[in-house]
């Protein structure tokens, strides 16, 4: 595409428009600059609320993928790519899942996480190679993340995923975007022009972060990674997380800190198993078998043992 053509394309994007509410922001004192930013940020949750049905459709497909032993794969460039990698990297400690279950791939590779490699987004073939490198399958779900909805790297990822037969999801902040036209499910929270024109790490990035949080959190809840509103499959890999695990066991069972610590030790730091052992009095092997029969759902395992 020519430079003129690209400029014309950007002119049509909501996320690239000038915000009439912030044209005087460079004249304002600090507190008023912050008020303008804060006022614009308040728009984001309402925009996300409007696309909850599309998010729910994506979650249902992700849950199906997880149940088949397949993966959720995020693809993006720049801020969008970094947000995908961030969300993926937080799943193993939060939900006790393998690192391969949620994967984040960014244009330019790991170096792009800490420094700008903006030119990497212009090569769709890089996305194809990245997906081939992790052995994309038809059972996987690929979420292409691009505020503009026109990033070549993300377009390449979604096109390749479609050819493979994987489920495809587009996350952009522009309606009727190029990636929305490719994907099986299009999630397009429209937050409007940014405080600083084109700085889509602001409202658009916040909207993306909210949606990505929803995709993984809701999917993990739906496959049994929570009990009530507690993270019972967290990996207690440091002192803070061990303390959190002990508190969760206490909150769910009413036991003492010492009893929680003992049950955590007996189960090899398995919070969910420790809760079931404490509540039911089962030995560790019997409790593990009960969880397996319940498909990993702690509430169901407790109910089954109570009947």
N, C-alpha and C positions, 0 to 999 in steps of 0.2 A: 504494500500500500504506500502511496506517495505521502509526503509530509502534509500536503494540502488535504488529501483524503483523510488522513488521520486526524487532522484538526477539525474537519467537518464532522467526523464520527464522534469526537469528544464533545463537540458543541451539542450533540443530541442526548448526551448522558446527564441524567438528573444529578448524579454525584459530582459532576464537573461544573455545575452551574455556580453562579455567584450568589451569595446569600445576602439578600437585601437588609437583613437584620444586623449584619456585622460590617458594613462598609466603612464605618467610622471607628472600628475597633482599635486602630493604631493611634487614636487620639485620646483614648480612655485611660484613667488611672487603673492601677493593677486590680483593685477589687471589682471594678466594673468590667474589666476584661474577663475576669473569672466568672462573674455573673452571666455574661453573654455565653461563655462556654457551657456553663451549667444549665442555662435555659435551653440551649440546643440539645444537650445530652438528655434532657427530659423527654425529648421526642422519641428516643430510641425504643423504650419498652412498648410504647403504643404501636410502633411500626412492626415490631416482632409479634405482638399479639394478633395482628391482622393475618399473619401467615402461619398460625398455629396448626391449621388443618394440614398444610403441606409438610410442616415439621413432623406431625404425627404420622403421616404416610411414610416419611423417610425412616422414622424410628421403627415402624412395623417391619420394614424391609431389612433394617439392620438387625433387629431381633431374630428374624428368620435366618439371616446369614450366620449369626453367632450360634444359633441352635444347630446349624449344619457344620459347625467347626470352621466357618469361613471368617473373613475379615472386613473391617471398616477401614477404608484407605482414604486419607485426605490428600488432595493435590492442590498446590497453590504457589504463587510467587510473591516475593516481598512480604509485606505485612500479613497478607492473607495466608501465605505459606507458613510464616512463623506461628500464626495463631493455630493452624492445623497441627503443626508439630508439637506445640505446647499442649494442646488438648490431648493428643495421643500419648505424650510422655507422662501425663498425670494419671492415666488410667491404671497402670500396674500397681502403684502404691495405694491408690484410692480404693480399687475394687479387687485387688489380688488376682489380676488376669495376666496371662503371658504377654510379653512385649510385642509379639507378632500379631496379637488380636486387633489392636488399633494402631495403624501405621500412618505416620505423617511424612510426606515427601514434598520437598521444596525445590523450585527451580534453582539450579546452581549448586545443589547439594548442601552438605553440612556447613560449608564456609558461608553460605548465604544467611545463616542464622545469626551471625554476629557482625556481618558487614554487608553493605549494599552491593548486590550483583544484579542490578536491574535489567541488564541486557539479556540475562538468562531466560527471562520470561518470553522472549520473542521466538524461541525455537520449539515448535510442537513436537519435533522428533525426540527431543530430550525427555519429554513426558512418556512417550511410547517406550523408550529404552528403560526408563525408571520402572515402569510397570512390568515390562518383560523381565527386568532384573529381580523382581520379587515374585515372579510366577503368578501373575494375575489369573484368577479362575472365574468361571461363570457364576459361582456362588458368592463371590465377593461383592461389596458395595463400594463404589468410588464416588466420593464427594469432591467436586471441583469447586474451588473457592476463588472468586475474583469479584471485587467490588464492581468493576466496570462491566463484567460479564463478557469481555472480549479478549482476554489475555490468551495469546496463542498457545502457551504452555498448557493452560487448563483446557482449552479447546482440543488440543492434541490428546490429552489424557482421556477426556470424555469420549472422543471419537474412537480411540483404541479400545476403551472399555466396552463401548457399544458393540464393536466387532467381536470381541471375546464373548459377549453375552452377559457381562456383569450388570448389576443394577447401577444406574447412574443418577446422581443428584447434583443439581447446580445450586450454589449459594452465591447470589450477587445482590447488589443494592440498586439495581436498575431494572425496571419492568421490561419484559419482552427482549431480554438480552440474547446475545448469540449463544451463550451456554445454556440458557433456559430453553432455547429451541432444540438443543441436542438431547438434553437429559430426560430421563423418565419422570423425574420429580423436580420441579423448580421452586426453590425457596427464595423469595425476593422481597425482603423488608426494605421499603423505600423510606429512607430517613431524610432525604432532601439534601441540598447543598451544604457543604461544610463551613465551619467558622472561618477557616482559611481555605480559599478556593482550591479544590483538588487534593487537599490533604486528607485522604480517605482513611488514614490511620485513626482518625477522630471518631465521629458518629458511626461511620460505616464499619470501622474496625470494632467498635463496641457492639454493634448489632451482630456482626459475625461471631464475636466471642460469646454472646448470649445464646445464639443458635447452636454453636458447637457444644457449649455446656449442656444444652437441652438434649442434643442428639445422643451424647454418650451417657449422661446421667439417667435419662428416661430409659434408654436401652438396657443399661445395667440393672436398673430397678426391675424391668420387665423379665429379666432372666434370673432374678433371685439374688441379686448382689446386695440387697438391703433387707433389714427387718424393721418394721415400722419406718422411722425416718433415720435409722442408724446404719453406718457403714460397717456391716458385720463381716465383710470380706477384705477389709483393709489389711495391708501388709505391715506389721509393726516392726519396721526396719531401723528405727532410731529411738532414742529415749522418749521423745515427745509422742511418737506413735505408739510406743508400748504403754505409756500413761493413758493415751486416748483409748487403747484397746481395753485396758483395765476398767476405765470409766464406763465403756459401753457394756461390758459384762455386768458391772454393778447395776447400771441403769435398767438392764433387761431382766435381771434375776433377783435384785434386792440383796445380793450377797455382800460380804465385807471385802475390803481391798485385798486382804490376805487370801481369802477364798478365790477371788478373781485371779490373782497372781498364780495361785496353785493350779487352777484349772487351765490357765493359759500355758503354763509349763507342761502340764500333762498332755496337752493336745498339740504340742510342738508349735506354739504361737498361732494356732488356728482359732480366731475369735469366734467364728460361727459354731464350730465344733465345741468350743469351751462353753458357750451359752447353752447349747443343747445338753451337754453333759451335766451342767449345773442345774438346769431346770428339771430334767427327767431322771437324773440319777443313773443313766445308762453308762456302761463303761465306754471307753474311747472307740473301740472297734464297732460296738453295737450302734453307737451314735453316728459313726461315719456311714454305716450301712443304712441307717434310717434317713440320713441326708441324701444319700444316693437314690433311695426309693422315692424321695420327695422331689427329685430333680434339682437339688440344691436349694430349695426354698425352705428357709428355716421355719417360717410360720406354719407351713404345711407339715413339716417334720414334727414340730411340737404338738400340733393338733392330732396327727396320726398316733403319736405315742400316748396321748391323753385318752384315746378312745379304746 
